[in-house]
Amino acid sequence: MANLIQLIYSSAASHVFSRKQLTDLLISARKKNDRLGITGILLYTDGSFFQVLEGEAETVDAIFKTITADDRHTQITIILREAISNRLFEDWTMAYAQLSSEEVNVILGSNDFFHTGRSYTQLGEGRAKKLLAAFKEGRWRAKLSNTNTPASNAYSIASVKGAETKPPGTAAATTHGTAGKHWYSFAYQPIINATMGTIHSYEALVRTADNQSAMFVFEKVAEDELPTFSEKISIDAIELAGKLGLATKLNLNFFPSSMESSSTAISSVIEAAGRNHISPDQIIVEILEREFVHNFDKFNESINQCRSAGICLAIDDFGSGYAGLNLLADFQPEYIKLDIHLIRSIYNMGPRQAIVHGIMRACADLGIIVLAEGVETLDEYLWLKDQGIELFQGWLFAKPTFEKLPTTFEIPRQ
Ligand SMILES: Cc1cc2nc3c(=O)[nH]c(=O)nc-3n(C[C@H](O)[C@H](O)[C@H](O)COP(=O)(O)O)c2cc1C
């Protein structure tokens, strides 16, 4: 039994294709596909391609590699690559349909593919049909591109001076906190407003006293002590940020369980802010998506306490766990931080793009700001920026800095 797969991708034509150019492309593709046992369909409309390739896994992957290298199109985005039991396009070495956005119904019977009798509605109920329908309705249309230059070559990196900070206070950074030096401390990572070219906020990230990652801190804390511990370190993070002269916002991490179990969690944050001349509206409380909220009344109490003090809320790592949508359905924060896993290589990962589009649409409806964290490459940044995201956090812009509020960062620009 053949190892059949189906690969579906979308791309942007490098230039406007004439009918002759499309026909030439199709004729040569058909010949080669016939020889290789590849079937499928190629759709073209307004500068966007959408192609389904079916056949032996190795053969499909090889032809896709050739197609990917073809400079007649760019922004190649894999939407699906999965094993199939039967071919959908058994009769065609490469069917072809040209769609016009004005006449979406043209897909029925307007060309050789549909003239042969099998109509669009006869393609079964698989995902390929749903994706073809989505393309027909205007989804998965990569933008017409006028350049063949990969994005990463087209941009240069500029160093931008960040937000000014107040002059640091008296005490040395390591002697922060009400109880003097601790076995843990903090690194601060800027969150950048890429449109304004400013530092929007700093996220406080707990570290060991010798700057090892949060994992080494949390492994020393018993699970049932986590809520109290997270409350305590939030206060210390505020104290240190205050001493370092925080003049922007400050993001603090909270477990939903600390919001539920401690009645003092938020009030002690407000008090610590006050002691350090930080206004509550500079504070953003990030709630981890990973954990379920068990006692919604208690949780709501803390949320209301934040809201009435002017503290903003964010759902952290949105898309990484199982609680995010439930959390979002029940309370709407000011921010959602997209999880690193969704961001990674998003520029060529169709499913991640679809999920982020969905989140963006929901957040636009709900008036929530979407922030991208863990952005590491220029292509990730450009894709996300193109969707309208303005706030970014990640190594591409600035790394976390131990016991400092870094003021320089990079914004990749054209
Ligand atoms: C949007 C698009 C779709 C293509 N689809 C196919 C295809 O299905 N089969 C194919 O052989 N070539 C296809 N090509 C052309 C290939 O990229 C390549 O030019 C062709 O396979 C000849 O390659 P070769 O002469 O180096 O073997 C496509 C090109 C583009 C721009």
The ligand as a Tripos MOL2 file, in Angstrom:
@<TRIPOS>MOLECULE
LIG
   31    33     1     0     0
SMALL
NO_CHARGES

@<TRIPOS>ATOM
      1 C1          2.5210   28.0000   -7.7720 C.3       1 LIG1
      2 C2          3.3290   26.9750   -8.4510 C.ar      1 LIG1
      3 C3          2.9130   25.6600   -8.4990 C.ar      1 LIG1
      4 C4          3.6640   24.6720   -9.1200 C.ar      1 LIG1
      5 N1          3.2170   23.3900   -9.1500 N.ar      1 LIG1
      6 C5          3.9550   22.4340   -9.7550 C.ar      1 LIG1
      7 C6          3.5200   21.0830   -9.7860 C.ar      1 LIG1
      8 O1          2.4740   20.7260   -9.2840 O.2       1 LIG1
      9 N2          4.3080   20.1990  -10.4080 N.ar      1 LIG1
     10 C7          5.4790   20.5260  -11.0130 C.ar      1 LIG1
     11 O2          6.1390   19.6660  -11.5710 O.2       1 LIG1
     12 N3          5.9090   21.7860  -10.9890 N.ar      1 LIG1
     13 C8          5.1900   22.7640  -10.3980 C.ar      1 LIG1
     14 N4          5.6280   24.0540  -10.3860 N.ar      1 LIG1
     15 C9          6.8670   24.3830  -11.1060 C.3       1 LIG1
     16 C10         8.1020   23.9560  -10.3210 C.3       1 LIG1
     17 O3          8.4170   24.9390   -9.3660 O.3       1 LIG1
     18 C11         9.3030   23.7310  -11.2500 C.3       1 LIG1
     19 O4          9.5030   24.9020  -12.0200 O.3       1 LIG1
     20 C12         9.0280   22.5360  -12.1800 C.3       1 LIG1
     21 O5          8.7660   21.4210  -11.3980 O.3       1 LIG1
     22 C13        10.2380   22.2400  -13.0690 C.3       1 LIG1
     23 O6         11.3370   21.9960  -12.2610 O.3       1 LIG1
     24 P1         12.6670   21.2930  -12.8110 P.3       1 LIG1
     25 O7         12.7500   21.5860  -14.2670 O.co2     1 LIG1
     26 O8         13.7630   21.9390  -12.0360 O.co2     1 LIG1
     27 O9         12.5590   19.8470  -12.4810 O.co2     1 LIG1
     28 C14         4.8810   25.0320   -9.7520 C.ar      1 LIG1
     29 C15         5.3100   26.3590   -9.6840 C.ar      1 LIG1
     30 C16         4.5620   27.3110   -9.0480 C.ar      1 LIG1
     31 C17         5.0260   28.7380   -9.0180 C.3       1 LIG1
@<TRIPOS>BOND
     1     1     2 1
     2     2     3 ar
     3     2    30 ar
     4     3     4 ar
     5     4     5 ar
     6     4    28 ar
     7     5     6 ar
     8     6     7 ar
     9     6    13 1
    10     7     8 2
    11     7     9 ar
    12     9    10 ar
    13    10    11 2
    14    10    12 ar
    15    12    13 ar
    16    13    14 ar
    17    14    15 1
    18    14    28 ar
    19    15    16 1
    20    16    17 1
    21    16    18 1
    22    18    19 1
    23    18    20 1
    24    20    21 1
    25    20    22 1
    26    22    23 1
    27    23    24 1
    28    24    25 2
    29    24    26 1
    30    24    27 1
    31    28    29 ar
    32    29    30 ar
    33    30    31 1
@<TRIPOS>SUBSTRUCTURE
     1 LIG1         1 GROUP 0 **** ****
